[in-house]
């Protein structure tokens, strides 16, 4: 799910910049950074614990 959100924020940032809305792009970038951090945490969790228990 995080991957879909990351790609959507990337698109919205590009649109905001194209429309000259750097203020919106900045807020969207903060959200994108949070989504990327969450994705990294979930990947780390999956690789270290969850996937091993499922095997």
Backbone as CSV, one residue per row, in Angstrom:
resi,resn,N_x,N_y,N_z,CA_x,CA_y,CA_z,C_x,C_y,C_z
1,UNK,0.826,-1.191,0.000,0.000,0.000,0.000,0.870,1.255,0.000
2,UNK,1.948,1.209,0.757,2.822,2.381,0.826,3.351,2.766,-0.557
3,UNK,3.623,1.774,-1.387,4.171,2.068,-2.712,3.187,2.885,-3.550
4,UNK,1.915,2.588,-3.432,0.901,3.347,-4.169,0.842,4.788,-3.671
5,UNK,0.927,4.954,-2.364,0.897,6.300,-1.801,2.132,7.090,-2.223
6,UNK,3.279,6.436,-2.244,4.510,7.104,-2.633,4.420,7.593,-4.074
7,UNK,3.936,6.735,-4.959,3.837,7.154,-6.362,2.810,8.275,-6.530
8,UNK,1.735,8.225,-5.787,0.703,9.268,-5.883,1.256,10.607,-5.405
9,UNK,1.967,10.601,-4.275,2.536,11.858,-3.792,3.537,12.419,-4.799
10,UNK,4.328,11.564,-5.418,5.267,12.031,-6.432,4.552,12.739,-7.574
11,UNK,3.447,12.171,-8.000,2.656,12.779,-9.070,2.060,14.110,-8.622
12,UNK,1.507,14.139,-7.428,0.898,15.372,-6.923,1.935,16.479,-6.755
13,UNK,3.127,16.131,-6.336,4.202,17.122,-6.206,4.537,17.711,-7.570
14,UNK,4.651,16.848,-8.561,4.953,17.323,-9.923,3.853,18.252,-10.429
15,UNK,2.599,17.888,-10.200,1.485,18.734,-10.635,1.509,20.084,-9.917
16,UNK,1.730,20.035,-8.599,1.750,21.276,-7.819,2.848,22.211,-8.326
17,UNK,4.017,21.660,-8.603,5.112,22.482,-9.118,4.773,23.049,-10.489
18,UNK,4.159,22.239,-11.319,3.771,22.682,-12.660,2.768,23.834,-12.586
19,UNK,1.924,23.801,-11.572,0.919,24.846,-11.386,1.461,26.049,-10.610
20,UNK,2.745,25.996,-10.265,3.343,27.098,-9.531,2.970,27.142,-8.067
21,UNK,2.550,26.007,-7.534,2.128,25.928,-6.127,3.210,25.258,-5.294
22,UNK,4.320,25.968,-5.146,5.426,25.422,-4.361,5.045,25.223,-2.905
23,UNK,4.089,26.019,-2.422,3.620,25.850,-1.048,2.966,24.480,-0.871
24,UNK,2.148,24.093,-1.825,1.501,22.774,-1.783,2.527,21.663,-1.994
25,UNK,3.448,21.896,-2.915,4.476,20.891,-3.188,5.304,20.615,-1.941
26,UNK,5.561,21.640,-1.165,6.345,21.482,0.058,5.625,20.591,1.072
27,UNK,4.342,20.830,1.259,3.549,20.009,2.191,3.461,18.571,1.687
28,UNK,3.233,18.417,0.398,3.165,17.081,-0.184,4.507,16.364,-0.058
29,UNK,5.608,17.091,-0.179,6.927,16.493,-0.029,7.131,15.970,1.395
30,UNK,6.638,16.710,2.372,6.721,16.247,3.761,5.960,14.933,3.923
31,UNK,4.784,14.866,3.329,3.999,13.634,3.386,4.721,12.498,2.689
32,UNK,5.318,12.791,1.538,6.070,11.778,0.805,7.229,11.254,1.640
33,UNK,7.944,12.148,2.301,9.058,11.731,3.148,8.584,10.801,4.276
34,UNK,7.421,11.110,4.850,6.850,10.259,5.902,6.476,8.885,5.349
35,UNK,5.892,8.856,4.171,5.514,7.578,3.552,6.745,6.728,3.254
36,UNK,7.801,7.364,2.774,9.038,6.624,2.488,9.631,6.060,3.769
37,UNK,9.599,6.836,4.846,10.118,6.360,6.128,9.302,5.172,6.631
38,UNK,7.990,5.255,6.492,7.119,4.144,6.896,7.402,2.906,6.065
39,UNK,7.594,3.099,4.770,7.901,1.980,3.877,9.199,1.298,4.293
40,UNK,10.205,2.080,4.635,11.484,1.505,5.069,11.324,0.705,6.354
41,UNK,10.542,1.226,7.289,10.305,0.523,8.551,9.567,-0.798,8.308
42,UNK,8.559,-0.767,7.434,7.808,-1.986,7.142,8.683,-3.022,6.431
43,UNK,9.523,-2.563,5.515,10.443,-3.481,4.834,11.415,-4.105,5.807
44,UNK,11.951,-3.295,6.712,12.890,-3.810,7.710,12.204,-4.847,8.593
45,UNK,10.996,-4.558,9.014,10.238,-5.490,9.838,9.985,-6.799,9.097
46,UNK,9.578,-6.677,7.851,9.284,-7.877,7.060,10.527,-8.734,6.862
47,UNK,11.646,-8.101,6.586,12.868,-8.853,6.332,13.455,-9.472,7.595
48,UNK,13.253,-8.835,8.724,13.886,-9.322,9.942,13.031,-10.279,10.757
49,UNK,11.729,-10.191,10.637,10.895,-10.948,11.571,9.708,-11.634,10.907
50,UNK,8.865,-10.884,10.274,7.591,-11.405,9.784,7.793,-12.495,8.732
51,UNK,8.645,-12.272,7.750,8.828,-13.253,6.693,9.414,-14.552,7.227
52,UNK,10.283,-14.481,8.207,10.871,-15.692,8.779,9.822,-16.514,9.512
53,UNK,8.909,-15.855,10.194,7.852,-16.572,10.915,6.875,-17.220,9.938
54,UNK,6.687,-16.616,8.771,5.754,-17.150,7.779,6.334,-18.340,7.030
55,UNK,7.648,-18.443,7.024,8.307,-19.509,6.247,8.131,-20.877,6.848
